[in-house]
Amino acid sequence: MSIHDDLRLLTCQPGYETLLGGELRAHGLEPDATGPGWVLARGTAPETLCFAHLRLDGATAIEAESVNAMAEQLLALFMEKIRDRILPAGWPLVFRFADGEKGLGQRTRSVEKEFRARLKKRMARLERTAADELPRGSATLQGLFVFAAGFGRLYAATEAWQGGQRRMADDPAAPSRSYLKTEEAFAVCGREPAPGETVVDLGAAPGGWSYSAAKRGAAVVAIDNGPMKGGAKDHPLIRHRREDAFKFQPTVGETYDWLFCDLVEDPHHVMRLLEQWLRGRHCRNFVVNLKFGRADALGLLEKVEARIRPLCATLSVRHLFHDRDEFTLVGETAKA
Ligand SMILES: C[S@@+](CC[C@H](N)C(=O)[O-])C[C@H]1O[C@@H](n2cnc3c(N)ncnc32)[C@H](O)[C@@H]1O
């Protein structure tokens, strides 16, 4: 077992390790090692990172051949780390594993089962009050967080930060998979459109995001030349306007409760559009997806920090579980 207080294991969507590594470098952290869906780094991490989903702080590497030996070492580490602490009921006891290695999921579940059996023997009440799910939203957490990087190696920590990304449940009436992105964005920021609120949805078709707002009782103006489909078609709370999103102008003094924007357009143009909406205070909250495709994603993140963050009261920038070559901004406009 090797203990380094500044060792951090960060998880990301498999295939995005290079971008997460680049983001860490931009904050002065040099990745030590990387694998499918994870990056290991040493040093002081920034509070939040776009491409990170879960960050294990003060991670300890445990190496062992057998499941039992791993569970045994894990228990020893856990007891040591929580010695002077009280974990609240519902404390997260979470096991994750690297993508792509056949059988690693099964192996990790076996380590979890053996660990829980040992913990139950030693501290039955503590074991009973553990939750095997992470809570919703973005937060700093106390519990036990385990990540299996391979058959013989796992990392464990009792402190973690989570970005709030998670797989969302589909709705058969939602007209597109994009629907899942906005549902996930609401879960990240812990806010969502309320009945009677107003939403403008730029690049709305076929209507997943509009449907997501309308099913909560919000009134939506959906801007797109393409057709609305499924549950968004002819929805009484969705008014579809076939217009160019870049030309659509709110009337003077008009403020929507929410701006949604999922345009397949150059992300720099979309960012300028968001800037105009924020400067004009035409929206109170926003969910905006920037599709970086072949553009420089890290350069784009820097521009978001320089140009968008100063105009916001709150801003979360996340590579969502349901995002591909894109990331999503969720925030509130700064007050005057
Ligand atoms: C990824 S789709 C949006 C999906 C939508 N959020 C959903 O949940 O179903 C992107 C949309 O942007 C629209 N779009 C691209 N450029 C546009 C523009 N200048 N004005 C309006 N819509 C535009 C496209 O027609 C397309 O329907």
The ligand as a Gaussian input file, in Angstrom:
#p B3LYP/6-31G(d) Opt

LIG

0 1
 C      -28.316000      18.507000     -32.206000
 S      -29.714000      19.173000     -32.959000
 C      -30.659000      19.704000     -31.605000
 C      -31.314000      18.582000     -30.888000
 C      -32.287000      19.059000     -29.850000
 N      -31.628000      19.735000     -28.733000
 C      -33.098000      17.924000     -29.293000
 O      -33.047000      17.690000     -28.080000
 O      -33.799000      17.257000     -30.045000
 C      -29.112000      20.647000     -33.628000
 C      -30.190000      21.491000     -34.316000
 O      -29.615000      22.762000     -34.574000
 C      -30.325000      23.275000     -35.698000
 N      -29.611000      24.428000     -36.219000
 C      -28.350000      24.508000     -36.689000
 N      -28.089000      25.791000     -37.056000
 C      -29.207000      26.514000     -36.782000
 C      -29.547000      27.889000     -36.901000
 N      -28.665000      28.782000     -37.385000
 N      -30.778000      28.282000     -36.528000
 C      -31.665000      27.405000     -36.028000
 N      -31.399000      26.080000     -35.891000
 C      -30.182000      25.651000     -36.263000
 C      -30.404000      22.098000     -36.635000
 O      -31.461000      22.285000     -37.565000
 C      -30.649000      20.945000     -35.660000
 O      -32.023000      20.630000     -35.601000

